[in-house]
Amino acid sequence: MAKRDIQIKTSDGLAKAGLFRSAVPAKAAIILYMDAFGPRPALDQMAERLAGDHYAVLVPDLFYATRPTALSRPRPHSATRSARLSSRVSSAARRRT
């Protein structure tokens, strides 16, 4: 399975995500949301297993807006921001499959 690191443009900045696909066309797309521990190898392993069954799997980093960058300070997490990201992630997954 091939993992491709992508970035999804949002109003808060760029959200990182991993896109997992097999060599054959995907039969459906899955958004694999992280839990409280954030992005980690275990999520990549789950996504690889699903991609092995011919699904396109998007694993977004939902904490993207809470990490400091060179140009910004951390921002508090909000349900509104999560809803916007979820909508953009869904749209990006539909365009890429």
VOVEX-38708 format. One record per residue: residue in one letter; x, y, z of N, C-alpha, C in turn. Coordinates in steps of 0.02 Angstrom, whole numbers, padded with zeros to 5 digits, always signed. Last residue first. Example, Ala and Ser with C-alpha at 12.3 -4.5 7.8 and 13.67 -1.06 7.14 Angstrom:
<atoms>
s+00642-00112+00354+00684-00053+00357+00645+00002+00394/a+00660-00284+00390+00615-00225+00390+00660-00165+00390/
</atoms>
This chain:
<atoms>
t-00534+00513-00250-00551+00442-00266-00586+00437-00331/r-00517+00647-00228-00457+00606-00239-00473+00534-00257/r-00641+00702-00200-00606+00725-00259-00548+00678-00277/r-00673+00639-00078-00715+00626-00137-00679+00647-00201/a-00575+00695+00004-00575+00622-00008-00616+00606-00070/a-00614+00829+00007-00548+00810-00022-00546+00736-00039/s-00737+00818+00073-00734+00844+00005-00670+00823-00029/s-00692+00772+00198-00740+00732+00158-00738+00754+00085/v-00614+00881+00236-00583+00815+00227-00628+00770+00185/r-00712+00980+00248-00659+00987+00198-00625+00920+00184/s-00788+00927+00356-00820+00941+00291-00768+00946+00236/s-00691+00923+00456-00724+00861+00435-00756+00870+00366/l-00663+01059+00469-00612+01014+00444-00644+00950+00418/r-00786+01105+00522-00761+01131+00458-00710+01084+00428/a-00790+01032+00642-00842+01022+00592-00820+01047+00524/s-00679+01085+00707-00680+01014+00690-00733+01000+00636/r-00721+01217+00724-00662+01205+00682-00661+01131+00661/t-00828+01194+00813-00840+01225+00747-00783+01210+00700/a-00766+01146+00926-00810+01100+00889-00824+01128+00819/s-00593+01190+00944-00665+01205+00949-00704+01157+00906/h-00442+01217+01032-00482+01174+00989-00556+01193+00997/p-00348+01369+01033-00389+01318+01067-00431+01279+01017/r-00191+01378+00949-00260+01402+00956-00300+01349+00993/p-00021+01427+00967-00074+01376+00970-00142+01409+00979/r+00034+01556+00851+00032+01527+00918-00022+01473+00918/s+00131+01561+00699+00070+01567+00738+00080+01538+00808/l+00244+01540+00623+00205+01601+00610+00145+01610+00655/a+00299+01420+00658+00343+01479+00659+00303+01544+00653/t+00168+01348+00759+00212+01349+00700+00255+01411+00706/p+00093+01241+00881+00124+01304+00861+00166+01296+00798/r-00059+01154+00861+00014+01150+00866+00044+01217+00844/t-00191+01162+00836-00171+01173+00905-00096+01170+00914/a-00224+01129+00708-00230+01199+00727-00209+01213+00799/y-00210+00989+00700-00167+01033+00661-00168+01105+00685/f-00278+00886+00756-00246+00932+00802-00203+00984+00765/l-00319+00799+00660-00368+00847+00684-00339+00897+00733/d-00253+00740+00525-00227+00761+00590-00273+00816+00615/p-00340+00608+00436-00324+00679+00448-00296+00690+00518/v-00323+00486+00333-00312+00493+00405-00291+00565+00419/l-00415+00402+00213-00387+00467+00231-00383+00470+00307/v-00408+00270+00102-00414+00288+00173-00379+00355+00186/a-00490+00173-00012-00449+00233-00006-00461+00259+00065/y-00484-00005-00010-00517+00057+00009-00467+00114+00005/h-00432-00135-00031-00452-00093-00087-00498-00035-00069/d-00374-00196+00074-00440-00222+00054-00472-00177+00001/g-00267-00116+00096-00254-00182+00069-00318-00217+00047/a-00328-00012+00161-00307+00000+00092-00292-00067+00058/l-00341-00074+00286-00401-00057+00248-00384-00045+00174/r-00205-00083+00321-00246-00144+00316-00309-00130+00274/e-00170+00053+00323-00138+00008+00274-00179-00056+00266/a-00246+00097+00432-00261+00123+00365-00230+00078+00311/m-00181+00029+00536-00252+00015+00522-00270+00038+00451/q-00055+00090+00524-00061+00018+00515-00133-00001+00500/d-00086+00222+00556-00060+00206+00489-00067+00132+00474/l-00121+00203+00689-00172+00225+00641-00150+00211+00570/a+00004+00167+00743-00052+00120+00746-00108+00139+00697/p+00086+00283+00730+00095+00226+00685+00037+00175+00686/r-00023+00428+00747+00030+00383+00770+00033+00322+00724/p-00111+00575+00790-00082+00534+00738-00025+00492+00766/g-00195+00563+00954-00170+00596+00895-00141+00548+00844/f-00258+00518+01065-00185+00512+01065-00154+00544+01002/a-00395+00521+01049-00364+00573+01090-00288+00572+01087/d-00399+00460+00879-00428+00467+00945-00389+00520+00983/m-00433+00501+00706-00390+00484+00761-00428+00489+00826/y-00536+00432+00580-00523+00485+00628-00480+00459+00685/l-00529+00392+00422-00511+00360+00485-00491+00415+00534/i-00640+00386+00298-00603+00435+00337-00592+00403+00405/i-00639+00293+00149-00649+00292+00222-00609+00350+00251/a-00717+00250-00006-00670+00291+00033-00690+00290+00106/a-00717+00104-00112-00750+00156-00072-00696+00195-00035/k-00636+00035-00195-00708+00019-00200-00749+00069-00159/a-00503+00103-00291-00536+00095-00227-00610+00079-00238/p-00404+00016-00413-00453+00068-00396-00490+00051-00330/v-00243-00043-00352-00305-00052-00390-00355+00002-00371/a-00144-00014-00263-00129-00003-00335-00192-00010-00378/s-00219+00075-00124-00186+00017-00155-00176+00032-00229/r-00185+00213-00016-00220+00182-00072-00182+00121-00095/f-00200+00339+00103-00177+00271+00090-00219+00241+00034/l-00147+00491+00154-00193+00459+00107-00164+00392+00088/g-00139+00589+00298-00109+00534+00260-00163+00503+00216/a-00128+00765+00325-00166+00702+00322-00125+00651+00285/k-00129+00928+00399-00093+00871+00371-00138+00810+00373/a-00201+01078+00356-00210+01018+00397-00173+00961+00362/l-00155+01244+00358-00150+01181+00322-00155+01123+00370/g-00275+01365+00418-00208+01345+00396-00210+01280+00357/d-00404+01397+00442-00357+01403+00498-00286+01388+00477/s-00475+01365+00330-00473+01436+00348-00423+01449+00405/t-00371+01243+00246-00430+01263+00285-00424+01337+00301/k-00306+01125+00136-00311+01196+00152-00376+01210+00189/i-00221+00984+00179-00288+01008+00160-00293+01081+00183/q-00087+00890+00118-00109+00946+00159-00176+00970+00133/i-00022+00721+00127-00054+00777+00092-00070+00832+00143/d+00077+00583+00098+00063+00638+00144+00035+00696+00105/r+00026+00427+00050+00046+00492+00024+00028+00544+00076/k+00067+00259+00049+00043+00315+00088+00070+00379+00056/a+00020+00112-00033+00059+00174-00037+00026+00227+00007/m+00042-00058+00000+00000+00000+00000+00044+00062+00000/
</atoms>
